């Protein structure tokens, strides 16, 4: 029997949200949602506690503004999502409440007016969803909600000892975890709330390339045209060798790159390091050394670009050699993170490609200094 993941959604205009949440629940069999108008603050906290004690709560969805329809309830609602989340996080830190994910689910225009400016409250929430676009997320919003609740359970079960990060992240036995991961928590690991650790795993391990890489980066580094993988047994082999199985792996597919490099070296002690080869040379080695003859090499984004791919263009999700790319801002990257790049066309026209992260300041100057080129019919 499938274990249900139960989310309570508190919204002062529940009719807006109920239909969308019902669709989410139908698309993800493990998800169960219920929608409620906000209660007076003390009563609302008590209701959340009651549901938690009866095992009817695995996560909370909060609208940003809970007081806009206050006149429709018996007692005026004079609080917002930040106040609820802050109170609950304090209770969790004091061990008065079992920890669970708190998701902000609101309208983008509301967020832009208030929440985006309130940086101090961002860490209260595990995830921010736009309730007008719940059907458009990739990965699907329903899968994300289930994944966050499962991550809390997963992280909570491990002892806070010297093996904690290895136990949580589960790297393959062929590699060792980067010793810098989790180092900042050493003095206070036993007291660190689960929501802080969960956020760290999601933001610093899963979302950004480093020890783990996503599917586009994986096949870029292997030099592969992904269409040629349809009949290949290589993906199953890579999963066996290097598929990530820690928190959030049920929704975000990741692989341990170091494990794949170890596998590559195992074929021949004298084999050329994979990232030193062109895409054509990598595919030739996959055929000659490993027996995967049905594969084809990936093509560069632009004519004349290198095919010694090590990354992807963050906008186009296509293979890229950094020598042909433009580095994005690195202000929030950890030492183990890989740098992020975009191709020349994205650097030239960031607004056309909806580039979310800005170029590094020096790279922005370099992009501005590029010689103008004649537009093609497709541009």
Helices and strands as residue ranges (DSSP letters): E 5-10, H 15-27, E 31-36, H 41-53, E 59-62, G 70-72, H 81-93, E 101-106, H 108-113, G 115-117, G 119-124, E 127-130, H 141-156, H 164-169, G 183-191, H 194-200, I 201-206, E 212-213, H 215-221, G 226-229, H 234-242, E 255-256, H 257-266, G 274-276, H 279-288, E 311-312, E 319-320, G 322-324, E 326-327, E 341-342, H 344-348, H 361-368
